[in-house]
Amino acid sequence: MTQWDISDRPNLFPWPPVLLGIAVLVGLSLRELYPVPIASSTVSQGLGVVMIAGALALDVWASLTFRKAKTTILPHRGSDALVTGGPFAFSRNPIYLGNLLILGGLGLLLGSVWHIALIAPLGIAINRLAIAREEAHLSARFPDAWQAYSSKVRRWV
């Protein structure tokens, strides 16, 4: 196993997008193998589309905020700045929040209980494999600023 300094980079692998992809595929597979019908209507499907669109808008906003701060959006690369503006003013992890909204929105759109059931495991996996390491990285790189920011802004919402 390769050792690395947490102050250089939070992770060696970009877990969050891979975890989202796995959750989507697992949900689709379970939906095919073990169909669990849930009430699906035009309203729930519309809400699913709104959730997915909102999540994508949140992701774009966060990406533009990272770009403006001249730091990386990649979750396995070192941060050059502590980003506290834009969507990061109300959530320390708006992109990961968006990932959970995408999964839930997909569940509503497809009428898939499996995608909805995978929201909590995805959140836990992201928390353990990415967020904990990213927070340690930011704390090592920007100790005082991180302490002030993390005491004011919640991890999720």
HURA-V693250 format. One record per helix or strand of 3 or more residues. SS is the DSSP state (alpha for helix, beta for strand). FROM is the first residue (numbers start at 1). TO is the last residue. If there is no record, write none. Layout:
BEGIN
[[SS	FROM	TO] [SS	FROM	TO]]
END
This chain:
BEGIN
[[alpha	15	33] [alpha	42	68] [alpha	86	89] [alpha	94	110] [alpha	113	141] [alpha	143	152]]
END
